[in-house]
Every structure is written in structure tokens, then in C-alpha cells.
Amino acid sequence: MNGPAAATSSAGNRLAWLLALTVVWIWTWRYLAVEWRYNEQYNYGFAVPCLAIWIGWRRWRVEFAATGASRPATGNAAVWRLGFLATAWLALYLAELLRQQDPTWRLTGWLMMGAASMLTGLGLRRLGGRRLLRTVGFALAFTWLALPWPAVIENRITQGLMRLVTATVVDTLNWSGIAAVQHGNVIELSRGLVGVDTACSGVQSLQAGLMTSLFLGELYWLRWQRRLALVLAGWMLGLLGNLLRVFLLTRAVAAQGGSGVADYHDPVGYAITTATFLGIWLVATWLDRPQVRQTLAREGDRQPVTDAAAGPVRQSPVPTPAPPSVGSEPSTVRWWERRDGYALALALALLPLLAAAWFRVVPGRNTRSVQTAARWSLTKDRLAPGWRATDLPFAPAERSLLRFSQGDGLRLTSPVGWTARVLHVFWKPGAQVPSQAFSHTPDICMPSAGWEQLSPATPVTIRVRDWTLPCLLYRFRLGPRELAVLHAVWYGGEPEPLGDPSWSGTARTGRLAELWRGPFRRGHEVITLYLPALEPKEAQTRLGEEILDQVLAPGAKGATFR
């Protein structure tokens, strides 16, 4: 066999390609599975790989049913193919470094997905040319739906949706004769409060609805205009479903008090979710009604294909191609093209070794600090006269989101009656944690609860007995109330310089620079103190020191490092 087909004619080379692609996709999906499992917003991600494989297999059958063969890629673009291989490998190498250094950064998953897609696209083009790549391209693009959105975009959309849902439900309640007042993302009723959290914002329905709409559009071979209409319909149904859900739960609270949410939360949620997906399916079947298919067939832009997996005769979006011309391929193939599968498999096998070498030889990486136990604990044994403290357990939803190894909290009441809260959380090295856990900082979670941030966070230093705690000081307002928050972080047992923009995420290059200049650290610990707002900043700092002096103690087992 001559031409580019010879580059993939070797059974060993093809097997090496298949093995390399399988390893890359399993590695990518295994990394993303932590987010899919522990972040309810992305639970639908488990369905994406299976659906993408089915879509690709179905389109592959359609392509071969139409042509009986595939067109191999020409050999005129060896340079860009080599460049694609090198770029994909470098993306995987950077992803592995970030996975070890900054495991919850969502950029890691995007790098993995990008590399896997590039390698798969290159393999498809070498096997069947551009036509095969176009045929299976939708299935490849479909896998990107499983990626968590960038945190900045996700937080802005989520907070905007929460405000929209809250305001709409409050207006609807008042219109229906139930007095309701909006406080940020909290609805105040005469018999209780209802908070509109991330789960009620509609962003989860928006993401899952997008996946469902695109899949059903592919299932019914809809034209792109009707697929777009189906996506918009899915988003609208998801938003309306969440509005109805919050409205019904709020009416339950108005009628029964706080117990109404507990009684109706899950049944209402399941019913609304089922109705939403059923509505998307009904819209898809309406768009696929026979008269639409006949109209499209008369337009001649789709070829009828009988596909047993798809049911009766459907209209495929894949046009019938001309058969490949014989002898049109170049007669020579570079030697490395015949062995590129072996080279790719070897390069992937070297990734873990090269990553380990990076963390040992690169300047700034010689120091290892691995924290295996909590450095701090909270105690009620040092309270001053007149102070009271009660345990403040985490709610089940908070435990599910944060996935911490150890967590406790205290609610304190001063002698004059005002209250403060202190939370302590620790994650052991190697714990499987969704990306939202470490990014659940006051500047994100407080606005999500309806609080307005009054000014940028200010670095302060809290001194408690012989300890020095670098903190960030936040100030928030909700209606007439003002609240201050002190937030301290330890990474690998060492205080994190929270004033550094690389930690705040505002400078992505700062986080990348940690690969070169930062020590290798494991273990993550956070202390957050919520207390009344005072002016000036020094008075706020002294109040924080007074409170932490009463409740902060060394970890019961101490902090151990290796």
C-alpha cells in the first residue's frame, strides 16, 4: 500500500494509536469524575462520555453506509500534524504539573480535554481524512459539555440567575397576595425565610438542558436552526422550572413555616426536573414531526439513511461523498509517520516521570511541606466570663460541597448580646475535592447569599498569644446590617499570603508561576471568622484577636509534616 494510508497500515502502529487515545480519554474523564461526583451541578457529566461514544459510533455507521470506505488523509501536511502532536503532549504535561500543584484549578481539565480532542481529531483525519473528521466532529465537540465552566464565568452567571429568580418569585408572591420581601437572595415571609442557593438558581438546569437538547437534536437529525430552537427551549423550560420550584417551596413556608421546605423540597425538585426533561423531549419530537422531515427532504440537503439504531428511516446530515480517487495519494511517506503511534504512546508513558523530575530539579521546588493533620482546633474551654459558645455543625449540603476531612464551628454570644461565628476546615493531602471547595471564599459565598461587598479585601495580621495569622478582612452589608469576615488559609502547614493576587485568582499567570517558584505543598486548612463590623480597621482587628484568643487551640494531634 502506498501513500498516507501506509502510515496507518501497520497493525502495531494503529494499536499504539488506539491505546494512546484510550489512555488519554480515561485519564481525562477520571480527573473530571471528581467534579461530576461531588458537585451536584455537574452530576450529568457521567452521561456525556457514553452519549458521545454512541453519537460517534452512529455517525461512523452513517458515513460508511454512504461511502463503503473512508478517504485517507493526504501527506501534504506532515508539519502541522507533528505540531499538533507536540502541542497536545505539552498540554498534557502542563495538565499533569497543575494536577499535582493546583489540583482544583479548572484549567487542568480544559488542558486535558483540549489535548484529548486534538489527538482524537488527528487520529480521525489520518484514518479517514477530513470527511471522517467532519462526520465524527460533533461527537468530539459533545464531550466538552462535561467540562466545568471557568469559575469566574460560572459565579457571575449563577449569582445573576439567583437574583433574577429571587426577584421574580417575590413579585409573584406579592401579586398572589402573599407578603414577601427580598433581602439579596433571601425571601422573607411572615413565617420564615427562604434562601435561593446555587441549586435553585437554574444554572444546573441550564447546563443539563443544553446537553439534553443537543443530544435530542442529534438523535432526530434536526437541522441546525431547529437544534438552536431546541436549545433555547431547553433553557427556557429549565428557568421556568426553577422559578416554579422556588415559588412552590416559598408558598409551603408561607403556609406551614420552616417545616414546609423539609417536607416538599425533594418531591418538588424531582417532579420539576422530570417535567423539564419531558418538556424538552416533547419539543424535540414536535420539531421532528413528519411534515418537517418531508420539507427538509424536498430541500435536498440531507440524505435518507436507514439506521437500525436510530429506528425507522431518518434523514442524515451527512451528504453522500464522491468515492476516493485511486492513486491520488503521494507515493512517499516520512518514516516517522509510520511510527507516530509508537512515539505517542512512549511520550505519554514518560509524562509521570517527567512531572516527578520537574518537582525535584526545578528551582523553588526543593522544599516539600505536606500537612497530614489539622494544625488548629476550636475549643470552648477558654471562654471569658459572660461569653457563651454553642457548636455550629455544617449542614449536609455544605458537607457534600466542601468534602473536608475535618470541620467544626462555634457560635459565640458576647456579654452584651451580639453574636459571632467561627468555622474551621481541614483537607488532608490527596482528598478528592471538587473545585468549588477551595474557591468557596467570602467574596464568592457571601454575595451568593445576598450580601453586598462594600470594599476590596484588606490584608491584616491577627496575633493570638504566640501565633501570627495572616488574614484577609472583608466587609459586607445586607439591608441595615453590616458584617466583617476574617479569612485565613494554610497550605502545607504554612500561612498562605492572601494578599498575593495569584491566590485570589485575579492573575492566572501568578498561579502558573507557582510551578516554578513555589514549594511543593500538600494539605489545606481554613479558619473563617464572622463578626460585627467595626471602624476603624484596627478596632476590627482587635475584636478578631479577642474572639480567636478564646476559641483557637492547637490541633488535637498536632500538625505533622514530611
Secondary structure as a PSIPRED ss2 file (coil, helix, strand):
# PSIPRED VFORMAT (PSIPRED V4.0)

   1 M C   1.000  0.000  0.000
   2 N C   1.000  0.000  0.000
   3 G C   1.000  0.000  0.000
   4 P H   0.000  1.000  0.000
   5 A H   0.000  1.000  0.000
   6 A H   0.000  1.000  0.000
   7 A H   0.000  1.000  0.000
   8 T H   0.000  1.000  0.000
   9 S C   1.000  0.000  0.000
  10 S C   1.000  0.000  0.000
  11 A H   0.000  1.000  0.000
  12 G H   0.000  1.000  0.000
  13 N H   0.000  1.000  0.000
  14 R H   0.000  1.000  0.000
  15 L H   0.000  1.000  0.000
  16 A H   0.000  1.000  0.000
  17 W H   0.000  1.000  0.000
  18 L H   0.000  1.000  0.000
  19 L H   0.000  1.000  0.000
  20 A H   0.000  1.000  0.000
  21 L H   0.000  1.000  0.000
  22 T H   0.000  1.000  0.000
  23 V H   0.000  1.000  0.000
  24 V H   0.000  1.000  0.000
  25 W H   0.000  1.000  0.000
  26 I H   0.000  1.000  0.000
  27 W H   0.000  1.000  0.000
  28 T H   0.000  1.000  0.000
  29 W H   0.000  1.000  0.000
  30 R H   0.000  1.000  0.000
  31 Y H   0.000  1.000  0.000
  32 L H   0.000  1.000  0.000
  33 A H   0.000  1.000  0.000
  34 V H   0.000  1.000  0.000
  35 E H   0.000  1.000  0.000
  36 W H   0.000  1.000  0.000
  37 R H   0.000  1.000  0.000
  38 Y H   0.000  1.000  0.000
  39 N C   1.000  0.000  0.000
  40 E H   0.000  1.000  0.000
  41 Q H   0.000  1.000  0.000
  42 Y H   0.000  1.000  0.000
  43 N H   0.000  1.000  0.000
  44 Y H   0.000  1.000  0.000
  45 G H   0.000  1.000  0.000
  46 F H   0.000  1.000  0.000
  47 A H   0.000  1.000  0.000
  48 V H   0.000  1.000  0.000
  49 P H   0.000  1.000  0.000
  50 C H   0.000  1.000  0.000
  51 L H   0.000  1.000  0.000
  52 A H   0.000  1.000  0.000
  53 I H   0.000  1.000  0.000
  54 W H   0.000  1.000  0.000
  55 I H   0.000  1.000  0.000
  56 G H   0.000  1.000  0.000
  57 W H   0.000  1.000  0.000
  58 R H   0.000  1.000  0.000
  59 R H   0.000  1.000  0.000
  60 W H   0.000  1.000  0.000
  61 R H   0.000  1.000  0.000
  62 V H   0.000  1.000  0.000
  63 E H   0.000  1.000  0.000
  64 F H   0.000  1.000  0.000
  65 A H   0.000  1.000  0.000
  66 A H   0.000  1.000  0.000
  67 T H   0.000  1.000  0.000
  68 G C   1.000  0.000  0.000
  69 A C   1.000  0.000  0.000
  70 S C   1.000  0.000  0.000
  71 R C   1.000  0.000  0.000
  72 P C   1.000  0.000  0.000
  73 A C   1.000  0.000  0.000
  74 T C   1.000  0.000  0.000
  75 G C   1.000  0.000  0.000
  76 N C   1.000  0.000  0.000
  77 A C   1.000  0.000  0.000
  78 A H   0.000  1.000  0.000
  79 V H   0.000  1.000  0.000
  80 W H   0.000  1.000  0.000
  81 R H   0.000  1.000  0.000
  82 L H   0.000  1.000  0.000
  83 G H   0.000  1.000  0.000
  84 F H   0.000  1.000  0.000
  85 L H   0.000  1.000  0.000
  86 A H   0.000  1.000  0.000
  87 T H   0.000  1.000  0.000
  88 A H   0.000  1.000  0.000
  89 W H   0.000  1.000  0.000
  90 L H   0.000  1.000  0.000
  91 A H   0.000  1.000  0.000
  92 L H   0.000  1.000  0.000
  93 Y H   0.000  1.000  0.000
  94 L H   0.000  1.000  0.000
  95 A H   0.000  1.000  0.000
  96 E H   0.000  1.000  0.000
  97 L H   0.000  1.000  0.000
  98 L H   0.000  1.000  0.000
  99 R H   0.000  1.000  0.000
 100 Q H   0.000  1.000  0.000
 101 Q H   0.000  1.000  0.000
 102 D C   1.000  0.000  0.000
 103 P C   1.000  0.000  0.000
 104 T C   1.000  0.000  0.000
 105 W C   1.000  0.000  0.000
 106 R C   1.000  0.000  0.000
 107 L H   0.000  1.000  0.000
 108 T H   0.000  1.000  0.000
 109 G H   0.000  1.000  0.000
 110 W H   0.000  1.000  0.000
 111 L H   0.000  1.000  0.000
 112 M H   0.000  1.000  0.000
 113 M H   0.000  1.000  0.000
 114 G H   0.000  1.000  0.000
 115 A H   0.000  1.000  0.000
 116 A H   0.000  1.000  0.000
 117 S H   0.000  1.000  0.000
 118 M H   0.000  1.000  0.000
 119 L H   0.000  1.000  0.000
 120 T H   0.000  1.000  0.000
 121 G H   0.000  1.000  0.000
 122 L H   0.000  1.000  0.000
 123 G H   0.000  1.000  0.000
 124 L H   0.000  1.000  0.000
 125 R H   0.000  1.000  0.000
 126 R H   0.000  1.000  0.000
 127 L H   0.000  1.000  0.000
 128 G H   0.000  1.000  0.000
 129 G H   0.000  1.000  0.000
 130 R H   0.000  1.000  0.000
 131 R H   0.000  1.000  0.000
 132 L H   0.000  1.000  0.000
 133 L H   0.000  1.000  0.000
 134 R H   0.000  1.000  0.000
 135 T H   0.000  1.000  0.000
 136 V H   0.000  1.000  0.000
 137 G H   0.000  1.000  0.000
 138 F H   0.000  1.000  0.000
 139 A H   0.000  1.000  0.000
 140 L H   0.000  1.000  0.000
 141 A H   0.000  1.000  0.000
 142 F H   0.000  1.000  0.000
 143 T H   0.000  1.000  0.000
 144 W H   0.000  1.000  0.000
 145 L H   0.000  1.000  0.000
 146 A H   0.000  1.000  0.000
 147 L C   1.000  0.000  0.000
 148 P C   1.000  0.000  0.000
 149 W C   1.000  0.000  0.000
 150 P C   1.000  0.000  0.000
 151 A H   0.000  1.000  0.000
 152 V H   0.000  1.000  0.000
 153 I H   0.000  1.000  0.000
 154 E H   0.000  1.000  0.000
 155 N H   0.000  1.000  0.000
 156 R H   0.000  1.000  0.000
 157 I H   0.000  1.000  0.000
 158 T H   0.000  1.000  0.000
 159 Q H   0.000  1.000  0.000
 160 G H   0.000  1.000  0.000
 161 L H   0.000  1.000  0.000
 162 M H   0.000  1.000  0.000
 163 R H   0.000  1.000  0.000
 164 L H   0.000  1.000  0.000
 165 V H   0.000  1.000  0.000
 166 T H   0.000  1.000  0.000
 167 A H   0.000  1.000  0.000
 168 T H   0.000  1.000  0.000
 169 V H   0.000  1.000  0.000
 170 V H   0.000  1.000  0.000
 171 D H   0.000  1.000  0.000
 172 T H   0.000  1.000  0.000
 173 L H   0.000  1.000  0.000
 174 N H   0.000  1.000  0.000
 175 W H   0.000  1.000  0.000
 176 S C   1.000  0.000  0.000
 177 G C   1.000  0.000  0.000
 178 I C   1.000  0.000  0.000
 179 A C   1.000  0.000  0.000
 180 A C   1.000  0.000  0.000
 181 V E   0.000  0.000  1.000
 182 Q E   0.000  0.000  1.000
 183 H E   0.000  0.000  1.000
 184 G C   1.000  0.000  0.000
 185 N C   1.000  0.000  0.000
 186 V E   0.000  0.000  1.000
 187 I E   0.000  0.000  1.000
 188 E E   0.000  0.000  1.000
 189 L E   0.000  0.000  1.000
 190 S C   1.000  0.000  0.000
 191 R C   1.000  0.000  0.000
 192 G E   0.000  0.000  1.000
 193 L E   0.000  0.000  1.000
 194 V E   0.000  0.000  1.000
 195 G E   0.000  0.000  1.000
 196 V C   1.000  0.000  0.000
 197 D C   1.000  0.000  0.000
 198 T H   0.000  1.000  0.000
 199 A H   0.000  1.000  0.000
 200 C H   0.000  1.000  0.000
 201 S C   1.000  0.000  0.000
 202 G C   1.000  0.000  0.000
 203 V H   0.000  1.000  0.000
 204 Q H   0.000  1.000  0.000
 205 S H   0.000  1.000  0.000
 206 L H   0.000  1.000  0.000
 207 Q H   0.000  1.000  0.000
 208 A H   0.000  1.000  0.000
 209 G H   0.000  1.000  0.000
 210 L H   0.000  1.000  0.000
 211 M H   0.000  1.000  0.000
 212 T H   0.000  1.000  0.000
 213 S H   0.000  1.000  0.000
 214 L H   0.000  1.000  0.000
 215 F H   0.000  1.000  0.000
 216 L H   0.000  1.000  0.000
 217 G H   0.000  1.000  0.000
 218 E H   0.000  1.000  0.000
 219 L H   0.000  1.000  0.000
 220 Y C   1.000  0.000  0.000
 221 W C   1.000  0.000  0.000
 222 L C   1.000  0.000  0.000
 223 R C   1.000  0.000  0.000
 224 W H   0.000  1.000  0.000
 225 Q H   0.000  1.000  0.000
 226 R H   0.000  1.000  0.000
 227 R H   0.000  1.000  0.000
 228 L H   0.000  1.000  0.000
 229 A H   0.000  1.000  0.000
 230 L H   0.000  1.000  0.000
 231 V H   0.000  1.000  0.000
 232 L H   0.000  1.000  0.000
 233 A H   0.000  1.000  0.000
 234 G H   0.000  1.000  0.000
 235 W H   0.000  1.000  0.000
 236 M H   0.000  1.000  0.000
 237 L H   0.000  1.000  0.000
 238 G H   0.000  1.000  0.000
 239 L H   0.000  1.000  0.000
 240 L H   0.000  1.000  0.000
 241 G H   0.000  1.000  0.000
 242 N H   0.000  1.000  0.000
 243 L H   0.000  1.000  0.000
 244 L H   0.000  1.000  0.000
 245 R H   0.000  1.000  0.000
 246 V H   0.000  1.000  0.000
 247 F H   0.000  1.000  0.000
 248 L H   0.000  1.000  0.000
 249 L H   0.000  1.000  0.000
 250 T H   0.000  1.000  0.000
 251 R H   0.000  1.000  0.000
 252 A H   0.000  1.000  0.000
 253 V H   0.000  1.000  0.000
 254 A H   0.000  1.000  0.000
 255 A H   0.000  1.000  0.000
 256 Q H   0.000  1.000  0.000
 257 G C   1.000  0.000  0.000
 258 G C   1.000  0.000  0.000
 259 S H   0.000  1.000  0.000
 260 G H   0.000  1.000  0.000
 261 V H   0.000  1.000  0.000
 262 A H   0.000  1.000  0.000
 263 D H   0.000  1.000  0.000
 264 Y H   0.000  1.000  0.000
 265 H H   0.000  1.000  0.000
 266 D H   0.000  1.000  0.000
 267 P H   0.000  1.000  0.000
 268 V H   0.000  1.000  0.000
 269 G H   0.000  1.000  0.000
 270 Y H   0.000  1.000  0.000
 271 A H   0.000  1.000  0.000
 272 I H   0.000  1.000  0.000
 273 T H   0.000  1.000  0.000
 274 T H   0.000  1.000  0.000
 275 A H   0.000  1.000  0.000
 276 T H   0.000  1.000  0.000
 277 F H   0.000  1.000  0.000
 278 L H   0.000  1.000  0.000
 279 G H   0.000  1.000  0.000
 280 I H   0.000  1.000  0.000
 281 W H   0.000  1.000  0.000
 282 L H   0.000  1.000  0.000
 283 V H   0.000  1.000  0.000
 284 A H   0.000  1.000  0.000
 285 T H   0.000  1.000  0.000
 286 W H   0.000  1.000  0.000
 287 L H   0.000  1.000  0.000
 288 D C   1.000  0.000  0.000
 289 R C   1.000  0.000  0.000
 290 P H   0.000  1.000  0.000
 291 Q H   0.000  1.000  0.000
 292 V H   0.000  1.000  0.000
 293 R H   0.000  1.000  0.000
 294 Q H   0.000  1.000  0.000
 295 T H   0.000  1.000  0.000
 296 L H   0.000  1.000  0.000
 297 A H   0.000  1.000  0.000
 298 R H   0.000  1.000  0.000
 299 E H   0.000  1.000  0.000
 300 G C   1.000  0.000  0.000
 301 D C   1.000  0.000  0.000
 302 R C   1.000  0.000  0.000
 303 Q E   0.000  0.000  1.000
 304 P E   0.000  0.000  1.000
 305 V E   0.000  0.000  1.000
 306 T C   1.000  0.000  0.000
 307 D C   1.000  0.000  0.000
 308 A H   0.000  1.000  0.000
 309 A H   0.000  1.000  0.000
 310 A H   0.000  1.000  0.000
 311 G C   1.000  0.000  0.000
 312 P C   1.000  0.000  0.000
 313 V C   1.000  0.000  0.000
 314 R E   0.000  0.000  1.000
 315 Q E   0.000  0.000  1.000
 316 S E   0.000  0.000  1.000
 317 P C   1.000  0.000  0.000
 318 V C   1.000  0.000  0.000
 319 P C   1.000  0.000  0.000
 320 T C   1.000  0.000  0.000
 321 P C   1.000  0.000  0.000
 322 A C   1.000  0.000  0.000
 323 P C   1.000  0.000  0.000
 324 P C   1.000  0.000  0.000
 325 S C   1.000  0.000  0.000
 326 V C   1.000  0.000  0.000
 327 G C   1.000  0.000  0.000
 328 S C   1.000  0.000  0.000
 329 E C   1.000  0.000  0.000
 330 P C   1.000  0.000  0.000
 331 S C   1.000  0.000  0.000
 332 T C   1.000  0.000  0.000
 333 V C   1.000  0.000  0.000
 334 R C   1.000  0.000  0.000
 335 W H   0.000  1.000  0.000
 336 W H   0.000  1.000  0.000
 337 E H   0.000  1.000  0.000
 338 R H   0.000  1.000  0.000
 339 R C   1.000  0.000  0.000
 340 D H   0.000  1.000  0.000
 341 G H   0.000  1.000  0.000
 342 Y H   0.000  1.000  0.000
 343 A H   0.000  1.000  0.000
 344 L H   0.000  1.000  0.000
 345 A H   0.000  1.000  0.000
 346 L H   0.000  1.000  0.000
 347 A H   0.000  1.000  0.000
 348 L H   0.000  1.000  0.000
 349 A H   0.000  1.000  0.000
 350 L H   0.000  1.000  0.000
 351 L H   0.000  1.000  0.000
 352 P H   0.000  1.000  0.000
 353 L H   0.000  1.000  0.000
 354 L H   0.000  1.000  0.000
 355 A H   0.000  1.000  0.000
 356 A H   0.000  1.000  0.000
 357 A H   0.000  1.000  0.000
 358 W H   0.000  1.000  0.000
 359 F H   0.000  1.000  0.000
 360 R H   0.000  1.000  0.000
 361 V H   0.000  1.000  0.000
 362 V C   1.000  0.000  0.000
 363 P C   1.000  0.000  0.000
 364 G C   1.000  0.000  0.000
 365 R C   1.000  0.000  0.000
 366 N C   1.000  0.000  0.000
 367 T C   1.000  0.000  0.000
 368 R E   0.000  0.000  1.000
 369 S E   0.000  0.000  1.000
 370 V E   0.000  0.000  1.000
 371 Q E   0.000  0.000  1.000
 372 T C   1.000  0.000  0.000
 373 A C   1.000  0.000  0.000
 374 A C   1.000  0.000  0.000
 375 R C   1.000  0.000  0.000
 376 W E   0.000  0.000  1.000
 377 S E   0.000  0.000  1.000
 378 L E   0.000  0.000  1.000
 379 T C   1.000  0.000  0.000
 380 K C   1.000  0.000  0.000
 381 D C   1.000  0.000  0.000
 382 R C   1.000  0.000  0.000
 383 L C   1.000  0.000  0.000
 384 A C   1.000  0.000  0.000
 385 P C   1.000  0.000  0.000
 386 G C   1.000  0.000  0.000
 387 W C   1.000  0.000  0.000
 388 R E   0.000  0.000  1.000
 389 A E   0.000  0.000  1.000
 390 T E   0.000  0.000  1.000
 391 D E   0.000  0.000  1.000
 392 L C   1.000  0.000  0.000
 393 P C   1.000  0.000  0.000
 394 F C   1.000  0.000  0.000
 395 A C   1.000  0.000  0.000
 396 P H   0.000  1.000  0.000
 397 A H   0.000  1.000  0.000
 398 E H   0.000  1.000  0.000
 399 R H   0.000  1.000  0.000
 400 S H   0.000  1.000  0.000
 401 L H   0.000  1.000  0.000
 402 L H   0.000  1.000  0.000
 403 R C   1.000  0.000  0.000
 404 F C   1.000  0.000  0.000
 405 S C   1.000  0.000  0.000
 406 Q E   0.000  0.000  1.000
 407 G E   0.000  0.000  1.000
 408 D E   0.000  0.000  1.000
 409 G E   0.000  0.000  1.000
 410 L E   0.000  0.000  1.000
 411 R E   0.000  0.000  1.000
 412 L E   0.000  0.000  1.000
 413 T E   0.000  0.000  1.000
 414 S C   1.000  0.000  0.000
 415 P C   1.000  0.000  0.000
 416 V C   1.000  0.000  0.000
 417 G C   1.000  0.000  0.000
 418 W C   1.000  0.000  0.000
 419 T E   0.000  0.000  1.000
 420 A E   0.000  0.000  1.000
 421 R E   0.000  0.000  1.000
 422 V E   0.000  0.000  1.000
 423 L E   0.000  0.000  1.000
 424 H E   0.000  0.000  1.000
 425 V E   0.000  0.000  1.000
 426 F E   0.000  0.000  1.000
 427 W E   0.000  0.000  1.000
 428 K C   1.000  0.000  0.000
 429 P C   1.000  0.000  0.000
 430 G C   1.000  0.000  0.000
 431 A C   1.000  0.000  0.000
 432 Q C   1.000  0.000  0.000
 433 V C   1.000  0.000  0.000
 434 P C   1.000  0.000  0.000
 435 S H   0.000  1.000  0.000
 436 Q H   0.000  1.000  0.000
 437 A H   0.000  1.000  0.000
 438 F H   0.000  1.000  0.000
 439 S C   1.000  0.000  0.000
 440 H C   1.000  0.000  0.000
 441 T C   1.000  0.000  0.000
 442 P H   0.000  1.000  0.000
 443 D H   0.000  1.000  0.000
 444 I H   0.000  1.000  0.000
 445 C H   0.000  1.000  0.000
 446 M H   0.000  1.000  0.000
 447 P H   0.000  1.000  0.000
 448 S H   0.000  1.000  0.000
 449 A C   1.000  0.000  0.000
 450 G C   1.000  0.000  0.000
 451 W C   1.000  0.000  0.000
 452 E E   0.000  0.000  1.000
 453 Q E   0.000  0.000  1.000
 454 L C   1.000  0.000  0.000
 455 S C   1.000  0.000  0.000
 456 P C   1.000  0.000  0.000
 457 A C   1.000  0.000  0.000
 458 T E   0.000  0.000  1.000
 459 P E   0.000  0.000  1.000
 460 V E   0.000  0.000  1.000
 461 T E   0.000  0.000  1.000
 462 I E   0.000  0.000  1.000
 463 R E   0.000  0.000  1.000
 464 V E   0.000  0.000  1.000
 465 R C   1.000  0.000  0.000
 466 D C   1.000  0.000  0.000
 467 W E   0.000  0.000  1.000
 468 T E   0.000  0.000  1.000
 469 L E   0.000  0.000  1.000
 470 P E   0.000  0.000  1.000
 471 C E   0.000  0.000  1.000
 472 L E   0.000  0.000  1.000
 473 L E   0.000  0.000  1.000
 474 Y E   0.000  0.000  1.000
 475 R E   0.000  0.000  1.000
 476 F E   0.000  0.000  1.000
 477 R E   0.000  0.000  1.000
 478 L E   0.000  0.000  1.000
 479 G C   1.000  0.000  0.000
 480 P C   1.000  0.000  0.000
 481 R E   0.000  0.000  1.000
 482 E E   0.000  0.000  1.000
 483 L E   0.000  0.000  1.000
 484 A E   0.000  0.000  1.000
 485 V E   0.000  0.000  1.000
 486 L E   0.000  0.000  1.000
 487 H E   0.000  0.000  1.000
 488 A E   0.000  0.000  1.000
 489 V E   0.000  0.000  1.000
 490 W E   0.000  0.000  1.000
 491 Y E   0.000  0.000  1.000
 492 G C   1.000  0.000  0.000
 493 G C   1.000  0.000  0.000
 494 E E   0.000  0.000  1.000
 495 P E   0.000  0.000  1.000
 496 E C   1.000  0.000  0.000
 497 P C   1.000  0.000  0.000
 498 L C   1.000  0.000  0.000
 499 G C   1.000  0.000  0.000
 500 D C   1.000  0.000  0.000
 501 P H   0.000  1.000  0.000
 502 S H   0.000  1.000  0.000
 503 W H   0.000  1.000  0.000
 504 S H   0.000  1.000  0.000
 505 G C   1.000  0.000  0.000
 506 T C   1.000  0.000  0.000
 507 A C   1.000  0.000  0.000
 508 R H   0.000  1.000  0.000
 509 T H   0.000  1.000  0.000
 510 G H   0.000  1.000  0.000
 511 R H   0.000  1.000  0.000
 512 L H   0.000  1.000  0.000
 513 A H   0.000  1.000  0.000
 514 E H   0.000  1.000  0.000
 515 L H   0.000  1.000  0.000
 516 W H   0.000  1.000  0.000
 517 R H   0.000  1.000  0.000
 518 G C   1.000  0.000  0.000
 519 P C   1.000  0.000  0.000
 520 F E   0.000  0.000  1.000
 521 R E   0.000  0.000  1.000
 522 R E   0.000  0.000  1.000
 523 G C   1.000  0.000  0.000
 524 H E   0.000  0.000  1.000
 525 E E   0.000  0.000  1.000
 526 V E   0.000  0.000  1.000
 527 I E   0.000  0.000  1.000
 528 T E   0.000  0.000  1.000
 529 L E   0.000  0.000  1.000
 530 Y E   0.000  0.000  1.000
 531 L E   0.000  0.000  1.000
 532 P E   0.000  0.000  1.000
 533 A C   1.000  0.000  0.000
 534 L C   1.000  0.000  0.000
 535 E C   1.000  0.000  0.000
 536 P C   1.000  0.000  0.000
 537 K H   0.000  1.000  0.000
 538 E H   0.000  1.000  0.000
 539 A H   0.000  1.000  0.000
 540 Q H   0.000  1.000  0.000
 541 T H   0.000  1.000  0.000
 542 R H   0.000  1.000  0.000
 543 L H   0.000  1.000  0.000
 544 G H   0.000  1.000  0.000
 545 E H   0.000  1.000  0.000
 546 E H   0.000  1.000  0.000
 547 I H   0.000  1.000  0.000
 548 L H   0.000  1.000  0.000
 549 D H   0.000  1.000  0.000
 550 Q H   0.000  1.000  0.000
 551 V H   0.000  1.000  0.000
 552 L E   0.000  0.000  1.000
 553 A E   0.000  0.000  1.000
 554 P E   0.000  0.000  1.000
 555 G C   1.000  0.000  0.000
 556 A C   1.000  0.000  0.000
 557 K C   1.000  0.000  0.000
 558 G C   1.000  0.000  0.000
 559 A C   1.000  0.000  0.000
 560 T C   1.000  0.000  0.000
 561 F E   0.000  0.000  1.000
 562 R C   1.000  0.000  0.000
